Amino acid sequence: MLRIAVTGAAGRMGKTLIEAINQADGAVLSAAIVEPTSSLIGADAGELAGQGKLGVQLSGSLESVADDFDLLIDFTAPEVTMQNLAFCEANGKKIVVGTTGLNAEQKQRLQQASVTTAVVFAPNMSVGVNLCFKLLEIAAKALGDDGGYDIEVIEAHHRHKVDAPSGTALRMGEVVADALGRDLSKCAVYGREGQTGPRTAKEIGFETIRAGDVVGDHTVLFATEGERIEITHKASSRMTFAKGAVRAAVWLADKPKGLFDMQDVLNLK
C-alpha cells in the first residue's frame, strides 16, 4: 500500500486530494501538511475533508512526518514546491507535482531532482486534458505548418487563480508549436489591444478569462477560410485533477528515479 502525504491539505485542492486518496485502491493517506502557523494542526485530516476520521493528524512540516510517507503530492505554489522538492530529494521520497506557474529554472530543478528520486510533473493531471494534448499533436501535424490555419488558445478559470495563462494553456501551445516546428517563446502572443495590425501567419495567440468559480476550460482553435476546428476540454470538478494525481502516484510507486509526465502515466507516448 503506497503511503501518500498531501501538502496544502487545508486548501480546496488539498481536501479534494484527501478524498481521492481515500477512494483509491493501492494507496492510503498517511500524512497531511498545512502551514506551520495554522490553527488546524492536530486536527484529523479526514474530518477536514469531509471523509470522517482517518487517524491522520494535520502537521505543520514535512520534517515532523518524515517517516510516515513514501510519496508527496504537491499542488501548492512554486516557491513552496521547490522547498518540498528539496526535502523529497534529500530524504528519498517520491513526488507528484501539479503546481502551475513554475519558471524555467524551477522546472530545471525538477530535472535535477529526478536524478536521485522519481518525479511526475504535469501542469494538468486530468486524464481528459492529457488525451487532448495527444489530439492536438495529431491535429497540428495533420493540418501542417503551411495549411493556412490560425491557432488560438482560449482558457478560463476561477477568479482566485494567480497565474496566467494557465499552465495547461501554455502546455497546449507548446504541444502545437513542437508539432509544427515552431518555438513558442518566439511565436506566442498574449492578449491583444489597440491597433495591433493584421495577424501574422505563424503566431499562436492566448486569451485568458478569470471569472466566478470556473474550474478550468480550455479550447484550442484551428481556423482557416471556410472552416474551423476546436479541441475543447471543460473541467467541472477538481476531483478530475485529484484522481489523475493519485493515478500518477500509484503508477510512480515502482519507479526508482526519473522525471515523468501524465503522457507517461497514461502510456500516450
N, C-alpha and C positions, 0 to 999 in steps of 0.2 A: 504494500500500500504506500503510494507516494505521499510524503508529508509536505504539505504546501503552507507557506506563510503568505499573508496578504499585507501589504503596506498601504497606508492611506485608508485603513479599514473603516473609519468613521464617515468617509465620503460616500457620494452616491454610487460611484463605480466600485468602491471597496465593499459596500454592503451587497451589491449585486454579485460580486465575485464570491463572497462568502456563501451566498445562496447557491450559486452554480457549483461550487466545490461540494457543498452538502448534498447536491443531487447527483453528483458524478460517480461513476464506477472507477475503481482503481486509484482514487485519491481521497485524502482526508485533510481538513483544515487542522493545522497543528499549532499555528501562531498567527497573531493579528497585531499589527503595529499601528499606533496613532502618534500624533505629535507628543513630544516629551512633556509639554505643559498641559495636555488635555485632562479635563476632569473625569474623562471616561476610563482612564487607566484602572484596571482591576475589574471592570465590568465584563460580563460574558459576551463574547463576540457574536454568538448565535442569537442571543436575545436582541442585541443591537440591530441585527439584520433581519429580524422577524422570523428566525428559524427555530426558536426555542433554545433551551440551554444546550450548548455543545461542549462545555467543560474547557473552553479555551478563553483565557482571560486576556483582555487588551493590555498590551505592554507599550512602553514609551521608547523602546530602542531595539534594534536588531541584536545588539550585544547581549541583552538580557534573555534572549531566546535562541542564542546561537546553537544550542544542542538540540533544539526542538523541531527543526525543519530541514528538508533536503533541497527545496526549490522555493524561490521567491517570485511572486507575481507583482509587478510594479506598474501602476498606471498613475504616477504622481506628476511631478514637474521635472524638467531637465536637470536642474542642479541637484535635486534630491535623488533622482535616479542615478546620477553619477556617483554620489556618495554610497548608495546601496550597491551599485555595481562593484565598487572598490571593496566593500565588505564581502560580497559573494566571492570575488576573485581571491581574496586573502584567506577565506575560510572554506573553500571547496564547495560552495553552494552554486547550484544552477539557477538561472534567472530567465523569466519571460518578461519582456519589456513591451508595454503598449503605450508608453509615454510619447506624446507628439511634441513637435517644436524643437527637436534636437538639431543642433547645428553640425557642420561637417566635422569639427574637432571632437564633439561628443560621440558622433557615430564612429569615428576612428577609435575612440576608447572602447566601444563595444567590440570592435575587431581585435584590439589588443587583448582584452579580457578573454576572448574566445580561444586564445592560445592555450589557456590553462583550465577553462571551465566551459560548460555548454550554455549557449545563449540563443534564445529566439527573440528576434526583434521584428516587429511589424507595425506600421502606422495604423493599421486596422486589422483586428483579429477576426472579423466576421468571415464566415465561410463564403457567403454570397459575394462580398466585396472582392475576395481573392479570386473567385471564379470570374468576376468582372475584369480583373487585371488580365487574365488569360484571354478573355474575349476581346479586350481592347488590343492586345498584341496581335491577335489574328486579324481583327478588322483593319488595323493600321497597315499591316503588311499586304493585305488584300487590296486595299484602296490605293496604296503606293504613295510615294513622296511627290509624284508629279500628276496625281489624279485630279487635281483641282479642288480638293476638299479642304475647307477651312475647319479648324479644330478649336473648340472652346470647351473649357471645363467649368461647370457651374456647381457650387456647393452651398448648402445651407445647414446651419447648426443653431443651437440654443444661444440665448443672449449671454450666457456665462462663459462661453469658450473664449480663451485668451489669445490663441494663435490663429493667424490667417495668412494664406489659405490653409485649410486643414491638411494634416499630414497625408490623409488619403487622397485628397485632390492633387497634391504635389506628386504622390506616387503614381497616380493615374497619368499625369503629364509626363513623368519620367518613362513609364512603360511605352506610351505612344511615341515619345521622342526617340527612345532607343530603337524601337521597331522601324522608325523612319530614318535612322542615322543622323538625327539632329542632337544638338547639345541644348538641353532645356535651359541651362543658365544663360544661354545666348538668345534663345528664341521666345522665352516666356514673356508675356505682357500681363501685368497685374492691374486690372481695372482700367477704365478709360474715362477721360473727362476733357471737355473743351474741344478745340479744333485739333483732332489727332491725325487728320489726313486719312487716306484710304488704308484699309487693312492690307498688310503685307502677306505674301503667299505662305511664308514659312513660319509665321508666328503661331504660338499656342496661347490662347487667351484664358485668363482665370477670372471668374466672377464670384464674389463672396457675399453671402447673406447671413446676418445674425439676427435672430428674432425668436421670441417666445421660448417654447420648450422643444423645438425641433431636435430630435435625437441625432439625425445625420442623413442628409440627402445628397447624392452625387450623380451628376449626369455629364457624360462626355458626348458632345455634339460634333458629328462629321457632316458638314453642309456644303453642297455644291449647287450649281444651277440645275433646277429641276427636281432635286431630292435632298433629303437629309436623313441621317441615321443617328439614333440616340441610344446609348447604352446607359441605363439608369439603375441605381441601387438606392432603396429607401429603407432606413432602419426605423422601426417603431418602438424598440426597447433596447436598453443597454445590455439586456441578457444575451443578445446575439454576440456581442463582443466578449462578454464574460465566458460564455460557453466555448467560444473559439480559443480563448486564452487557456482555459482548463484543458481543452483538447491538445493544445500545443504543449502544455506542461506534461501531460501523460506521455505524449509522443517523445518528449525530450528525456524522459526518465532514464533510458538506457544509453544515452549519448554521453560519452566521457568529456568531450570538448567540441568546440566548433561554433560558428555563427550561422544561424539558420533563420528562415522567414516562413510565413504561412504557406508559401508556394511549396516549400519542402515538406511541411507538415501534411499538406493535402495531396502530395505527390503529383503536383501540376507542372513540375519542371521536366 
